[in-house]
């Protein structure tokens, strides 16, 4: 089906929301249109666009606008901040 997205069932939150990572590394909680779902998979009709980053991790607390990092990215950023500045 064109213009639809197949996502893992566990990434659907509160029956019709997903968590996305914005380009500024903050969390967006967005409402989506669910066309179909089963135990493992959900088909989204509206609310997602190609290239957006769907958050698949389970978070104990999620608030729109909170800072989020990609696994492995936090270590890279920490390593960069520990390095002495070059001239």
N, C-alpha and C positions, 0 to 999 in steps of 0.2 A: 504494500500500500504506500503510495507516495505521500511525502510530508508527514510520516509517522515515525516514531522512535520506539524501539524495543529496549526496555531497561530491566535490570534485575528487580524482582519483587521487593527485596529488602531495602531498595533505595526509594520506594514510595513511602512517604510519611503522612500520617493522618488521613489516609485514603485518597487524597488528591493533591498532595504537595511533594515537592522535591527540594533538595538542598543543592545549590549551585555555588561554585567558586567564581566570583567576579574577577575581572582583570586586575583590580586593585587588591587582590588577595583577601577579600572579605566574603562572608557567607550571605547568600541570598536565599530566602525561603519563598518559593514561588508556587502558585496554584497551577495545576495542569489539568487537561481534559483526558480522563482515562477512557479509552475505547473498549478495552478488554483486559482481563487479568486472570491468571491462574496461580497456582501455588508458587511458581518459580519466576514468572515473567509478567510484565505489564506492557501494553501497547498504549503509547501516549499520542493523542491526536493533535492537541494544541498546547502551547506553553513552553516548548523547547525549540532550540535552533541548533543547527549543525555547528560543531566546534565548541559548544559550551561545555564546561567542566562539571560533570555530575559528581557530587560527593557520595562515595559509596561506604565510607566508614561510619560506624555507629558512634555518636557523640552523646555523652551523658547530659550535656546541656547545649542547646543551639539557639542563638539569637541572631536575627537579621542584622547584618553589619559587623558581626564579630570577626576578628582576624582568623584566618585559616591558612595552613600550609600544606603542601603536598608532601607525602611521606618521602623522606630523603632530602627534601629541599631545606628543611630546618637545619640539618647538619651542615649542608653546603653553606648556608648563610652564616652559621656560627663559625665555621672554619674561616670564612672570608673575613669576619670581624676580628678574629684572633691574629691575623697576619699583619705584620708591620706595613705601613704605607710605603709605596715605592715612589721615587721621584724621577 
